[in-house]
């Protein structure tokens, strides 16, 4: 039994990037689709698609690398955990690495990046940081 599916997704991405895999397969859910969509919009992955597999649907994320094979995703870590949720208002969201990284936030409007949350003036649960 898995207690934290978001942490599992981030670990799968981290491990795949470390061994330079072209893609990674992850069991699908609505929040994971939102995370994948934010990663695509912010330029950390090329694309993602949902595949019908048994017993559950799978998300396939196409990982992004630079022209010389350098990693686009340097670090990806979970911020809010099941034992300790971390919430933040839009005014409290500061840029990650001077704007080179992002925080992914779960809001009432869906899963968004910290840039979108500041622009729309909405806060929520800080799921993870990517740089």
N, C-alpha and C positions, 0 to 999 in steps of 0.2 A: 504494500500500500504506500502510495506517494503522498506525503503531507504538504509539499510545496511545489506544485507543477510549474510555477513561474521560475523558481530557482533551478528546477530541472532543465527548463528550456535554455536559460542563460548558461548553464554548465555545458549543455550539448553544443551551443554556439561557441563557447570559449574553447572547448576541446577540439572542435572541427577547425577553428581558425588556427589553433596551435600546430596542427599537423597539416595545414594548408589544403583541406578538402574543398572541392568546388561547390559542394552543397551539403546541407544537413537536414535530416528528416526528424520531425517532432510531432507527437500526438496533438491533434487540433482541439482548440476551444475558442470561445469568443474573445477572451482576453489575449490569448496568444496571437490570434489574427490581428487584433489591435496593435500589439507590440510589433509584429512583423510589418504592418503597414507604416507605423511610425519610423521604424528602421529604414524602410525603403524611401519614404518621403525625405528623410534627413540625409540620405546618401550613404548609409553604412552597409547596405546589401543591394545587389542588383535587382532582385525580384523575388516574389514568393508565390506559390500556388498551392491550392488544396487538392489532394488526391483522395479518391475513394479507395480505401483499403479496409481490410477486415482485421480486427473487430471494430476499430475506430478509424475515423478519417485522419489523414496525415498532412501536415504542412511541410512543404519542401522549400527551404530558403536557399537561394543562390548567393553564396558569399562573395564579397568584393575584395579584390586585391589590387595593388598599384601596378604600374607598368613593369616594374622590376620584381614583382612578387611581394612587395611590402604589404603588411597587414593594414587594412583600413580600421578594423576594430582592434585597438590596442588593449583596452580593458573594458570589461563588462561585469558589473557587480550589482547584487541585490541590495537595496537600501531598506525598504520596509519588509519585515519578516512576519511570519504568522505569530510569533511570540511578542513582537514589538512593532506595531504599526506606526508609520511615520507620515503625518499629514502636514501639508504646507499651504499657506495662502499664496496668492499670485505675487504679492509684494515681497514675500520672503524668498522667492526663487531667484537665486543668483546664477549667472552663467558658469558653466563647468569649463575649466581650463581656458578661461578668457574667451569663451564662445566656440572653442574647438570641439567640445563635447556636449552631450545633452543629458537631461534627466527625462525619464518617461513617467508621466503622471496619469493615474486613473481618476477621471473627473465625472461629473454628472453628464457631460457632453460626450463621454467616451474616453478612449486612451489617446493622449496627445503628448507632444513634446513640451519641454518647459518654455520654449519660445512661443508656441501657440497658446499656452496657458497664460503667459504674461500679456500677450497681445489681446486675448479675449477676456482677461481679468477674471480667471477662474482658478481655484485651488483644488486640491485633492490629495490622494494617497501617492506618495513618491515610490514608484515600483522599483526603478533601477537607474543606474548611471552608466552611460556609454561614452567612451572617448577613444 
